[in-house]
Amino acid sequence: MIKKIYGNELRLFPVHAVYNDKLISIVDVYALKFELERMAQENIQKWELDKYRNLDNEDNPVLILYTTKL
């Protein structure tokens, strides 16, 4: 069973590269979907992450860009 986590649901994946003010992560679709299962539905909708549930586990990895703020 996957434990749901509520509240501050920040998910950080390992950073593979840095470009200007962006941190770049390369994430398998399976890992991304696993994290989505743990998140509260209201946060998934708020951050518009529903579209990633429709990806197939065999699809190409997803690039995640983190923007840093100082």
N, CA, C and O atoms as a Tripos MOL2 file, in Angstrom:
@<TRIPOS>MOLECULE
protein
  280   279    70     0     0
PROTEIN
NO_CHARGES

@<TRIPOS>ATOM
      1 N           0.8410   -1.1850    0.0000 N.3       1 MET1
      2 CA          0.0000    0.0000    0.0000 C.3       1 MET1
      3 C           0.8820    1.2440    0.0000 C.2       1 MET1
      4 O           1.8930    1.2990    0.7010 O.2       1 MET1
      5 N           0.4980    2.2200   -0.7770 N.am      2 ILE2
      6 CA          1.2460    3.4680   -0.8730 C.3       2 ILE2
      7 C           0.6960    4.4470    0.1500 C.2       2 ILE2
      8 O          -0.5060    4.7120    0.1870 O.2       2 ILE2
      9 N           1.5800    4.9800    0.9770 N.am      3 LYS3
     10 CA          1.1560    5.9360    1.9930 C.3       3 LYS3
     11 C           0.9670    7.3130    1.3590 C.2       3 LYS3
     12 O           1.8490    7.8100    0.6590 O.2       3 LYS3
     13 N          -0.1790    7.9140    1.6080 N.am      4 LYS4
     14 CA         -0.4480    9.2690    1.1060 C.3       4 LYS4
     15 C           0.1590   10.2790    2.0650 C.2       4 LYS4
     16 O           0.0950   10.1160    3.2830 O.2       4 LYS4
     17 N           0.7430   11.3160    1.5010 N.am      5 ILE5
     18 CA          1.3510   12.3840    2.2860 C.3       5 ILE5
     19 C           0.6190   13.6780    1.9510 C.2       5 ILE5
     20 O           0.4340   14.0050    0.7790 O.2       5 ILE5
     21 N           0.2130   14.3960    2.9580 N.am      6 TYR6
     22 CA         -0.5180   15.6470    2.7490 C.3       6 TYR6
     23 C           0.2800   16.8090    3.3210 C.2       6 TYR6
     24 O           1.2740   16.6200    4.0230 O.2       6 TYR6
     25 N          -0.1750   18.0070    3.0070 N.am      7 GLY7
     26 CA          0.5110   19.1930    3.5130 C.3       7 GLY7
     27 C           1.5730   19.6260    2.5290 C.2       7 GLY7
     28 O           1.2930   19.7930    1.3420 O.2       7 GLY7
     29 N           2.7820   19.8060    3.0070 N.am      8 ASN8
     30 CA          3.8910   20.2190    2.1540 C.3       8 ASN8
     31 C           4.3650   19.0020    1.3720 C.2       8 ASN8
     32 O           5.0660   18.1480    1.9160 O.2       8 ASN8
     33 N           3.9910   18.9180    0.1100 N.am      9 GLU9
     34 CA          4.2620   17.7340   -0.6900 C.3       9 GLU9
     35 C           5.3630   17.9720   -1.7170 C.2       9 GLU9
     36 O           5.2780   17.4900   -2.8470 O.2       9 GLU9
     37 N           6.3580   18.6860   -1.3400 N.am     10 LEU10
     38 CA          7.4530   18.9590   -2.2550 C.3      10 LEU10
     39 C           8.1560   17.6630   -2.6230 C.2      10 LEU10
     40 O           8.5700   16.9070   -1.7440 O.2      10 LEU10
     41 N           8.2920   17.4070   -3.9060 N.am     11 ARG11
     42 CA          8.9780   16.2170   -4.3970 C.3      11 ARG11
     43 C          10.2360   16.6800   -5.1150 C.2      11 ARG11
     44 O          10.1580   17.4700   -6.0560 O.2      11 ARG11
     45 N          11.3520   16.2130   -4.6950 N.am     12 LEU12
     46 CA         12.6070   16.5460   -5.3550 C.3      12 LEU12
     47 C          13.2280   15.2770   -5.9070 C.2      12 LEU12
     48 O          13.4200   14.2980   -5.1850 O.2      12 LEU12
     49 N          13.5370   15.3060   -7.1760 N.am     13 PHE13
     50 CA         14.2280   14.2000   -7.8150 C.3      13 PHE13
     51 C          15.6960   14.5780   -7.9470 C.2      13 PHE13
     52 O          16.0240   15.7650   -7.9310 O.2      13 PHE13
     53 N          16.5830   13.6040   -8.0780 N.am     14 PRO14
     54 CA         18.0150   13.9260   -8.2110 C.3      14 PRO14
     55 C          18.2770   14.8690   -9.3900 C.2      14 PRO14
     56 O          17.7300   14.6870  -10.4770 O.2      14 PRO14
     57 N          19.1000   15.8510   -9.1610 N.am     15 VAL15
     58 CA         19.4330   16.8370  -10.1950 C.3      15 VAL15
     59 C          20.5820   16.2860  -11.0350 C.2      15 VAL15
     60 O          21.6060   15.8540  -10.5050 O.2      15 VAL15
     61 N          20.3920   16.3080  -12.3590 N.am     16 HIS16
     62 CA         21.3910   15.7770  -13.2730 C.3      16 HIS16
     63 C          22.2030   16.8720  -13.9630 C.2      16 HIS16
     64 O          23.3000   16.6130  -14.4570 O.2      16 HIS16
     65 N          21.6700   18.0880  -14.0000 N.am     17 ALA17
     66 CA         22.3690   19.1800  -14.6690 C.3      17 ALA17
     67 C          21.8490   20.5070  -14.1390 C.2      17 ALA17
     68 O          20.7790   20.5910  -13.5360 O.2      17 ALA17
     69 N          22.6460   21.5380  -14.3870 N.am     18 VAL18
     70 CA         22.2710   22.9070  -14.0190 C.3      18 VAL18
     71 C          22.4880   23.7730  -15.2440 C.2      18 VAL18
     72 O          23.5290   23.7000  -15.8970 O.2      18 VAL18
     73 N          21.4830   24.5990  -15.5490 N.am     19 TYR19
     74 CA         21.5960   25.5390  -16.6580 C.3      19 TYR19
     75 C          21.0200   26.8670  -16.2150 C.2      19 TYR19
     76 O          19.8300   26.9580  -15.9130 O.2      19 TYR19
     77 N          21.8530   27.9030  -16.1740 N.am     20 ASN20
     78 CA         21.4790   29.2220  -15.6660 C.3      20 ASN20
     79 C          20.8350   29.0740  -14.2910 C.2      20 ASN20
     80 O          21.4880   28.6140  -13.3550 O.2      20 ASN20
     81 N          19.5760   29.4520  -14.1550 N.am     21 ASP21
     82 CA         18.9100   29.3650  -12.8550 C.3      21 ASP21
     83 C          18.0020   28.1380  -12.7590 C.2      21 ASP21
     84 O          17.1160   28.0950  -11.9050 O.2      21 ASP21
     85 N          18.2100   27.1410  -13.6220 N.am     22 LYS22
     86 CA         17.3620   25.9440  -13.6550 C.3      22 LYS22
     87 C          18.1550   24.7100  -13.2080 C.2      22 LYS22
     88 O          19.3050   24.5110  -13.6010 O.2      22 LYS22
     89 N          17.5070   23.8910  -12.3770 N.am     23 LEU23
     90 CA         18.0270   22.5750  -12.0380 C.3      23 LEU23
     91 C          17.2450   21.5790  -12.8820 C.2      23 LEU23
     92 O          16.0200   21.6660  -12.9650 O.2      23 LEU23
     93 N          17.9330   20.6410  -13.5040 N.am     24 ILE24
     94 CA         17.2870   19.7230  -14.4320 C.3      24 ILE24
     95 C          17.3630   18.2950  -13.8930 C.2      24 ILE24
     96 O          18.4390   17.7940  -13.5640 O.2      24 ILE24
     97 N          16.2010   17.6540  -13.8120 N.am     25 SER25
     98 CA         16.1180   16.2610  -13.4000 C.3      25 SER25
     99 C          15.5310   15.4370  -14.5400 C.2      25 SER25
    100 O          14.6540   15.8950  -15.2710 O.2      25 SER25
    101 N          16.0280   14.2270  -14.6750 N.am     26 ILE26
    102 CA         15.4940   13.2870  -15.6500 C.3      26 ILE26
    103 C          14.8420   12.1630  -14.8460 C.2      26 ILE26
    104 O          15.5110   11.4790  -14.0710 O.2      26 ILE26
    105 N          13.5320   11.9750  -15.0330 N.am     27 VAL27
    106 CA         12.7710   11.0530  -14.1970 C.3      27 VAL27
    107 C          12.0360   10.0390  -15.0660 C.2      27 VAL27
    108 O          11.3900   10.4040  -16.0480 O.2      27 VAL27
    109 N          12.1370    8.7690  -14.7010 N.am     28 ASP28
    110 CA         11.3510    7.7330  -15.3740 C.3      28 ASP28
    111 C           9.8710    7.9860  -15.1200 C.2      28 ASP28
    112 O           9.4830    8.4720  -14.0580 O.2      28 ASP28
    113 N           9.0650    7.6540  -16.0980 N.am     29 VAL29
    114 CA          7.6190    7.8310  -15.9670 C.3      29 VAL29
    115 C           7.0910    7.0260  -14.7770 C.2      29 VAL29
    116 O           6.2210    7.4990  -14.0450 O.2      29 VAL29
    117 N           7.6100    5.8250  -14.5840 N.am     30 TYR30
    118 CA          7.1640    4.9840  -13.4750 C.3      30 TYR30
    119 C           7.3830    5.6860  -12.1310 C.2      30 TYR30
    120 O           6.4910    5.6860  -11.2820 O.2      30 TYR30
    121 N           8.5550    6.2820  -11.9330 N.am     31 ALA31
    122 CA          8.8550    6.9780  -10.6740 C.3      31 ALA31
    123 C           7.9550    8.1910  -10.4940 C.2      31 ALA31
    124 O           7.4930    8.4630   -9.3860 O.2      31 ALA31
    125 N           7.7040    8.9210  -11.5740 N.am     32 LEU32
    126 CA          6.8370   10.0910  -11.4960 C.3      32 LEU32
    127 C           5.4120    9.6830  -11.1270 C.2      32 LEU32
    128 O           4.7850   10.3170  -10.2790 O.2      32 LEU32
    129 N           4.9020    8.6340  -11.7560 N.am     33 LYS33
    130 CA          3.5570    8.1690  -11.4540 C.3      33 LYS33
    131 C           3.4560    7.6370  -10.0240 C.2      33 LYS33
    132 O           2.4180    7.7890   -9.3790 O.2      33 LYS33
    133 N           4.5220    7.0170   -9.5290 N.am     34 PHE34
    134 CA          4.5390    6.5420   -8.1500 C.3      34 PHE34
    135 C           4.3820    7.7120   -7.1860 C.2      34 PHE34
    136 O           3.6190    7.6250   -6.2230 O.2      34 PHE34
    137 N           5.0930    8.7950   -7.4350 N.am     35 GLU35
    138 CA          4.9950    9.9810   -6.5720 C.3      35 GLU35
    139 C           3.6090   10.6140   -6.6680 C.2      35 GLU35
    140 O           3.0970   11.1280   -5.6730 O.2      35 GLU35
    141 N           3.0040   10.5850   -7.8370 N.am     36 LEU36
    142 CA          1.6620   11.1390   -7.9930 C.3      36 LEU36
    143 C           0.6540   10.3650   -7.1580 C.2      36 LEU36
    144 O          -0.3000   10.9470   -6.6420 O.2      36 LEU36
    145 N           0.8530    9.0620   -7.0200 N.am     37 GLU37
    146 CA         -0.0470    8.2500   -6.2010 C.3      37 GLU37
    147 C           0.0240    8.6400   -4.7320 C.2      37 GLU37
    148 O          -0.9430    8.4520   -3.9940 O.2      37 GLU37
    149 N           1.1350    9.1680   -4.3110 N.am     38 ARG38
    150 CA          1.3240    9.5550   -2.9170 C.3      38 ARG38
    151 C           0.7780   10.9440   -2.6090 C.2      38 ARG38
    152 O           0.5500   11.2780   -1.4460 O.2      38 ARG38
    153 N           0.5700   11.7490   -3.6380 N.am     39 MET39
    154 CA          0.1710   13.1420   -3.4340 C.3      39 MET39
    155 C          -1.3340   13.2790   -3.2530 C.2      39 MET39
    156 O          -2.1110   12.4450   -3.7180 O.2      39 MET39
    157 N          -1.7220   14.3310   -2.5770 N.am     40 ALA40
    158 CA         -3.1400   14.6560   -2.4040 C.3      40 ALA40
    159 C          -3.7120   15.1180   -3.7480 C.2      40 ALA40
    160 O          -3.0560   15.8420   -4.4970 O.2      40 ALA40
    161 N          -4.9340   14.6920   -4.0380 N.am     41 GLN41
    162 CA         -5.5750   15.0220   -5.3110 C.3      41 GLN41
    163 C          -5.6970   16.5330   -5.5180 C.2      41 GLN41
    164 O          -5.5440   17.0120   -6.6420 O.2      41 GLN41
    165 N          -5.9700   17.2840   -4.4570 N.am     42 GLU42
    166 CA         -6.1160   18.7390   -4.6260 C.3      42 GLU42
    167 C          -4.8090   19.3980   -5.0630 C.2      42 GLU42
    168 O          -4.8320   20.3820   -5.8020 O.2      42 GLU42
    169 N          -3.6760   18.8680   -4.6160 N.am     43 ASN43
    170 CA         -2.3950   19.4220   -5.0580 C.3      43 ASN43
    171 C          -2.0700   19.0150   -6.4920 C.2      43 ASN43
    172 O          -1.4870   19.7980   -7.2430 O.2      43 ASN43
    173 N          -2.4360   17.8230   -6.8660 N.am     44 ILE44
    174 CA         -2.2310   17.3830   -8.2490 C.3      44 ILE44
    175 C          -3.0040   18.2890   -9.1960 C.2      44 ILE44
    176 O          -2.4860   18.6850  -10.2400 O.2      44 ILE44
    177 N          -4.2250   18.6140   -8.8420 N.am     45 GLN45
    178 CA         -5.0290   19.5100   -9.6790 C.3      45 GLN45
    179 C          -4.4720   20.9320   -9.6520 C.2      45 GLN45
    180 O          -4.4130   21.5950  -10.6880 O.2      45 GLN45
    181 N          -4.0680   21.3970   -8.4860 N.am     46 LYS46
    182 CA         -3.5420   22.7620   -8.3560 C.3      46 LYS46
    183 C          -2.2940   22.9560   -9.2110 C.2      46 LYS46
    184 O          -2.1210   24.0080   -9.8280 O.2      46 LYS46
    185 N          -1.4320   21.9580   -9.2510 N.am     47 TRP47
    186 CA         -0.1800   22.0570  -10.0040 C.3      47 TRP47
    187 C          -0.2910   21.4710  -11.4050 C.2      47 TRP47
    188 O           0.7060   21.3630  -12.1190 O.2      47 TRP47
    189 N          -1.5260   21.0860  -11.8030 N.am     48 GLU48
    190 CA         -1.8100   20.5800  -13.1500 C.3      48 GLU48
    191 C          -0.9250   19.3900  -13.5270 C.2      48 GLU48
    192 O          -0.3130   19.3760  -14.5950 O.2      48 GLU48
    193 N          -0.8650   18.4090  -12.6560 N.am     49 LEU49
    194 CA         -0.0370   17.2270  -12.8770 C.3      49 LEU49
    195 C          -0.8300   16.0230  -13.3750 C.2      49 LEU49
    196 O          -0.2530   14.9610  -13.6090 O.2      49 LEU49
    197 N          -2.1460   16.1730  -13.5410 N.am     50 ASP50
    198 CA         -2.9830   15.0590  -13.9880 C.3      50 ASP50
    199 C          -2.5320   14.4740  -15.3230 C.2      50 ASP50
    200 O          -2.6570   13.2720  -15.5540 O.2      50 ASP50
    201 N          -2.0120   15.3220  -16.1910 N.am     51 LYS51
    202 CA         -1.6330   14.8610  -17.5380 C.3      51 LYS51
    203 C          -0.5500   13.7920  -17.5010 C.2      51 LYS51
    204 O          -0.4350   13.0070  -18.4420 O.2      51 LYS51
    205 N           0.2410   13.7440  -16.4430 N.am     52 TYR52
    206 CA          1.3190   12.7580  -16.3590 C.3      52 TYR52
    207 C           0.8210   11.3710  -15.9960 C.2      52 TYR52
    208 O           1.5520   10.3950  -16.1640 O.2      52 TYR52
    209 N          -0.3920   11.2630  -15.5060 N.am     53 ARG53
    210 CA         -0.9580    9.9460  -15.1870 C.3      53 ARG53
    211 C          -1.2670    9.1560  -16.4580 C.2      53 ARG53
    212 O          -1.3220    7.9270  -16.4260 O.2      53 ARG53
    213 N          -1.4660    9.8500  -17.5680 N.am     54 ASN54
    214 CA         -1.8150    9.1860  -18.8250 C.3      54 ASN54
    215 C          -0.6000    8.6660  -19.5840 C.2      54 ASN54
    216 O          -0.7590    7.9920  -20.6020 O.2      54 ASN54
    217 N           0.5920    8.9590  -19.1190 N.am     55 LEU55
    218 CA          1.7910    8.4730  -19.7940 C.3      55 LEU55
    219 C           1.9410    6.9790  -19.5660 C.2      55 LEU55
    220 O           1.5390    6.4510  -18.5290 O.2      55 LEU55
    221 N           2.5190    6.3120  -20.5390 N.am     56 ASP56
    222 CA          2.7970    4.8890  -20.4190 C.3      56 ASP56
    223 C           4.1640    4.7170  -19.7540 C.2      56 ASP56
    224 O           5.0740    5.5110  -19.9890 O.2      56 ASP56
    225 N           4.3040    3.6960  -18.9370 N.am     57 ASN57
    226 CA          5.5680    3.4690  -18.2300 C.3      57 ASN57
    227 C           6.7400    3.2640  -19.1800 C.2      57 ASN57
    228 O           7.8920    3.4320  -18.7830 O.2      57 ASN57
    229 N           6.4630    2.9050  -20.4210 N.am     58 GLU58
    230 CA          7.5170    2.6890  -21.4170 C.3      58 GLU58
    231 C           7.8650    3.9630  -22.1870 C.2      58 GLU58
    232 O           8.7640    3.9420  -23.0280 O.2      58 GLU58
    233 N           7.1750    5.0630  -21.9190 N.am     59 ASP59
    234 CA          7.4710    6.3300  -22.5980 C.3      59 ASP59
    235 C           8.8450    6.8420  -22.1950 C.2      59 ASP59
    236 O           9.4550    6.3670  -21.2370 O.2      59 ASP59
    237 N           9.3100    7.8170  -22.9510 N.am     60 ASN60
    238 CA         10.5920    8.4390  -22.6450 C.3      60 ASN60
    239 C          10.5540    9.0980  -21.2740 C.2      60 ASN60
    240 O           9.4840    9.4740  -20.7940 O.2      60 ASN60
    241 N          11.7190    9.2420  -20.6380 N.am     61 PRO61
    242 CA         11.7540    9.9280  -19.3370 C.3      61 PRO61
    243 C          11.2460   11.3610  -19.4410 C.2      61 PRO61
    244 O          11.2270   11.9510  -20.5210 O.2      61 PRO61
    245 N          10.8410   11.9020  -18.3180 N.am     62 VAL62
    246 CA         10.3090   13.2590  -18.2300 C.3      62 VAL62
    247 C          11.4120   14.1690  -17.6930 C.2      62 VAL62
    248 O          12.0960   13.8230  -16.7290 O.2      62 VAL62
    249 N          11.5810   15.3300  -18.3200 N.am     63 LEU63
    250 CA         12.5130   16.3300  -17.8110 C.3      63 LEU63
    251 C          11.7620   17.2430  -16.8520 C.2      63 LEU63
    252 O          10.7020   17.7720  -17.1880 O.2      63 LEU63
    253 N          12.3070   17.4230  -15.6800 N.am     64 ILE64
    254 CA         11.7190   18.3270  -14.6910 C.3      64 ILE64
    255 C          12.6790   19.4790  -14.5010 C.2      64 ILE64
    256 O          13.8610   19.2760  -14.2230 O.2      64 ILE64
    257 N          12.1690   20.6890  -14.6490 N.am     65 LEU65
    258 CA         12.9840   21.8880  -14.4770 C.3      65 LEU65
    259 C          12.5820   22.5840  -13.1980 C.2      65 LEU65
    260 O          11.4310   22.9890  -13.0360 O.2      65 LEU65
    261 N          13.5210   22.7220  -12.3000 N.am     66 TYR66
    262 CA         13.3130   23.4880  -11.0700 C.3      66 TYR66
    263 C          13.8930   24.8600  -11.2860 C.2      66 TYR66
    264 O          15.0450   24.9810  -11.7020 O.2      66 TYR66
    265 N          13.1210   25.9080  -11.0140 N.am     67 THR67
    266 CA         13.6110   27.2660  -11.0930 C.3      67 THR67
    267 C          13.9960   27.7230   -9.6970 C.2      67 THR67
    268 O          13.1960   27.6510   -8.7640 O.2      67 THR67
    269 N          15.2070   28.1840   -9.5650 N.am     68 THR68
    270 CA         15.6660   28.6410   -8.2540 C.3      68 THR68
    271 C          15.3020   30.1140   -8.0600 C.2      68 THR68
    272 O          15.3080   30.9030   -9.0050 O.2      68 THR68
    273 N          14.9940   30.4540   -6.8370 N.am     69 LYS69
    274 CA         14.6690   31.8330   -6.5020 C.3      69 LYS69
    275 C          15.5950   32.2760   -5.3900 C.2      69 LYS69
    276 O          15.8000   31.5620   -4.4090 O.2      69 LYS69
    277 N          16.1380   33.4330   -5.5520 N.am     70 LEU70
    278 CA         17.0280   33.9880   -4.5140 C.3      70 LEU70
    279 C          16.3690   35.1300   -3.8050 C.2      70 LEU70
    280 O          16.9620   35.7220   -2.9030 O.2      70 LEU70
@<TRIPOS>BOND
     1     1     2 1
     2     2     3 1
     3     3     4 2
     4     3     5 am
     5     5     6 1
     6     6     7 1
     7     7     8 2
     8     7     9 am
     9     9    10 1
    10    10    11 1
    11    11    12 2
    12    11    13 am
    13    13    14 1
    14    14    15 1
    15    15    16 2
    16    15    17 am
    17    17    18 1
    18    18    19 1
    19    19    20 2
    20    19    21 am
    21    21    22 1
    22    22    23 1
    23    23    24 2
    24    23    25 am
    25    25    26 1
    26    26    27 1
    27    27    28 2
    28    27    29 am
    29    29    30 1
    30    30    31 1
    31    31    32 2
    32    31    33 am
    33    33    34 1
    34    34    35 1
    35    35    36 2
    36    35    37 am
    37    37    38 1
    38    38    39 1
    39    39    40 2
    40    39    41 am
    41    41    42 1
    42    42    43 1
    43    43    44 2
    44    43    45 am
    45    45    46 1
    46    46    47 1
    47    47    48 2
    48    47    49 am
    49    49    50 1
    50    50    51 1
    51    51    52 2
    52    51    53 am
    53    53    54 1
    54    54    55 1
    55    55    56 2
    56    55    57 am
    57    57    58 1
    58    58    59 1
    59    59    60 2
    60    59    61 am
    61    61    62 1
    62    62    63 1
    63    63    64 2
    64    63    65 am
    65    65    66 1
    66    66    67 1
    67    67    68 2
    68    67    69 am
    69    69    70 1
    70    70    71 1
    71    71    72 2
    72    71    73 am
    73    73    74 1
    74    74    75 1
    75    75    76 2
    76    75    77 am
    77    77    78 1
    78    78    79 1
    79    79    80 2
    80    79    81 am
    81    81    82 1
    82    82    83 1
    83    83    84 2
    84    83    85 am
    85    85    86 1
    86    86    87 1
    87    87    88 2
    88    87    89 am
    89    89    90 1
    90    90    91 1
    91    91    92 2
    92    91    93 am
    93    93    94 1
    94    94    95 1
    95    95    96 2
    96    95    97 am
    97    97    98 1
    98    98    99 1
    99    99   100 2
   100    99   101 am
   101   101   102 1
   102   102   103 1
   103   103   104 2
   104   103   105 am
   105   105   106 1
   106   106   107 1
   107   107   108 2
   108   107   109 am
   109   109   110 1
   110   110   111 1
   111   111   112 2
   112   111   113 am
   113   113   114 1
   114   114   115 1
   115   115   116 2
   116   115   117 am
   117   117   118 1
   118   118   119 1
   119   119   120 2
   120   119   121 am
   121   121   122 1
   122   122   123 1
   123   123   124 2
   124   123   125 am
   125   125   126 1
   126   126   127 1
   127   127   128 2
   128   127   129 am
   129   129   130 1
   130   130   131 1
   131   131   132 2
   132   131   133 am
   133   133   134 1
   134   134   135 1
   135   135   136 2
   136   135   137 am
   137   137   138 1
   138   138   139 1
   139   139   140 2
   140   139   141 am
   141   141   142 1
   142   142   143 1
   143   143   144 2
   144   143   145 am
   145   145   146 1
   146   146   147 1
   147   147   148 2
   148   147   149 am
   149   149   150 1
   150   150   151 1
   151   151   152 2
   152   151   153 am
   153   153   154 1
   154   154   155 1
   155   155   156 2
   156   155   157 am
   157   157   158 1
   158   158   159 1
   159   159   160 2
   160   159   161 am
   161   161   162 1
   162   162   163 1
   163   163   164 2
   164   163   165 am
   165   165   166 1
   166   166   167 1
   167   167   168 2
   168   167   169 am
   169   169   170 1
   170   170   171 1
   171   171   172 2
   172   171   173 am
   173   173   174 1
   174   174   175 1
   175   175   176 2
   176   175   177 am
   177   177   178 1
   178   178   179 1
   179   179   180 2
   180   179   181 am
   181   181   182 1
   182   182   183 1
   183   183   184 2
   184   183   185 am
   185   185   186 1
   186   186   187 1
   187   187   188 2
   188   187   189 am
   189   189   190 1
   190   190   191 1
   191   191   192 2
   192   191   193 am
   193   193   194 1
   194   194   195 1
   195   195   196 2
   196   195   197 am
   197   197   198 1
   198   198   199 1
   199   199   200 2
   200   199   201 am
   201   201   202 1
   202   202   203 1
   203   203   204 2
   204   203   205 am
   205   205   206 1
   206   206   207 1
   207   207   208 2
   208   207   209 am
   209   209   210 1
   210   210   211 1
   211   211   212 2
   212   211   213 am
   213   213   214 1
   214   214   215 1
   215   215   216 2
   216   215   217 am
   217   217   218 1
   218   218   219 1
   219   219   220 2
   220   219   221 am
   221   221   222 1
   222   222   223 1
   223   223   224 2
   224   223   225 am
   225   225   226 1
   226   226   227 1
   227   227   228 2
   228   227   229 am
   229   229   230 1
   230   230   231 1
   231   231   232 2
   232   231   233 am
   233   233   234 1
   234   234   235 1
   235   235   236 2
   236   235   237 am
   237   237   238 1
   238   238   239 1
   239   239   240 2
   240   239   241 am
   241   241   242 1
   242   242   243 1
   243   243   244 2
   244   243   245 am
   245   245   246 1
   246   246   247 1
   247   247   248 2
   248   247   249 am
   249   249   250 1
   250   250   251 1
   251   251   252 2
   252   251   253 am
   253   253   254 1
   254   254   255 1
   255   255   256 2
   256   255   257 am
   257   257   258 1
   258   258   259 1
   259   259   260 2
   260   259   261 am
   261   261   262 1
   262   262   263 1
   263   263   264 2
   264   263   265 am
   265   265   266 1
   266   266   267 1
   267   267   268 2
   268   267   269 am
   269   269   270 1
   270   270   271 1
   271   271   272 2
   272   271   273 am
   273   273   274 1
   274   274   275 1
   275   275   276 2
   276   275   277 am
   277   277   278 1
   278   278   279 1
   279   279   280 2
@<TRIPOS>SUBSTRUCTURE
     1 MET1         2 RESIDUE 1 A MET
     2 ILE2         6 RESIDUE 1 A ILE
     3 LYS3        10 RESIDUE 1 A LYS
     4 LYS4        14 RESIDUE 1 A LYS
     5 ILE5        18 RESIDUE 1 A ILE
     6 TYR6        22 RESIDUE 1 A TYR
     7 GLY7        26 RESIDUE 1 A GLY
     8 ASN8        30 RESIDUE 1 A ASN
     9 GLU9        34 RESIDUE 1 A GLU
    10 LEU10       38 RESIDUE 1 A LEU
    11 ARG11       42 RESIDUE 1 A ARG
    12 LEU12       46 RESIDUE 1 A LEU
    13 PHE13       50 RESIDUE 1 A PHE
    14 PRO14       54 RESIDUE 1 A PRO
    15 VAL15       58 RESIDUE 1 A VAL
    16 HIS16       62 RESIDUE 1 A HIS
    17 ALA17       66 RESIDUE 1 A ALA
    18 VAL18       70 RESIDUE 1 A VAL
    19 TYR19       74 RESIDUE 1 A TYR
    20 ASN20       78 RESIDUE 1 A ASN
    21 ASP21       82 RESIDUE 1 A ASP
    22 LYS22       86 RESIDUE 1 A LYS
    23 LEU23       90 RESIDUE 1 A LEU
    24 ILE24       94 RESIDUE 1 A ILE
    25 SER25       98 RESIDUE 1 A SER
    26 ILE26      102 RESIDUE 1 A ILE
    27 VAL27      106 RESIDUE 1 A VAL
    28 ASP28      110 RESIDUE 1 A ASP
    29 VAL29      114 RESIDUE 1 A VAL
    30 TYR30      118 RESIDUE 1 A TYR
    31 ALA31      122 RESIDUE 1 A ALA
    32 LEU32      126 RESIDUE 1 A LEU
    33 LYS33      130 RESIDUE 1 A LYS
    34 PHE34      134 RESIDUE 1 A PHE
    35 GLU35      138 RESIDUE 1 A GLU
    36 LEU36      142 RESIDUE 1 A LEU
    37 GLU37      146 RESIDUE 1 A GLU
    38 ARG38      150 RESIDUE 1 A ARG
    39 MET39      154 RESIDUE 1 A MET
    40 ALA40      158 RESIDUE 1 A ALA
    41 GLN41      162 RESIDUE 1 A GLN
    42 GLU42      166 RESIDUE 1 A GLU
    43 ASN43      170 RESIDUE 1 A ASN
    44 ILE44      174 RESIDUE 1 A ILE
    45 GLN45      178 RESIDUE 1 A GLN
    46 LYS46      182 RESIDUE 1 A LYS
    47 TRP47      186 RESIDUE 1 A TRP
    48 GLU48      190 RESIDUE 1 A GLU
    49 LEU49      194 RESIDUE 1 A LEU
    50 ASP50      198 RESIDUE 1 A ASP
    51 LYS51      202 RESIDUE 1 A LYS
    52 TYR52      206 RESIDUE 1 A TYR
    53 ARG53      210 RESIDUE 1 A ARG
    54 ASN54      214 RESIDUE 1 A ASN
    55 LEU55      218 RESIDUE 1 A LEU
    56 ASP56      222 RESIDUE 1 A ASP
    57 ASN57      226 RESIDUE 1 A ASN
    58 GLU58      230 RESIDUE 1 A GLU
    59 ASP59      234 RESIDUE 1 A ASP
    60 ASN60      238 RESIDUE 1 A ASN
    61 PRO61      242 RESIDUE 1 A PRO
    62 VAL62      246 RESIDUE 1 A VAL
    63 LEU63      250 RESIDUE 1 A LEU
    64 ILE64      254 RESIDUE 1 A ILE
    65 LEU65      258 RESIDUE 1 A LEU
    66 TYR66      262 RESIDUE 1 A TYR
    67 THR67      266 RESIDUE 1 A THR
    68 THR68      270 RESIDUE 1 A THR
    69 LYS69      274 RESIDUE 1 A LYS
    70 LEU70      278 RESIDUE 1 A LEU
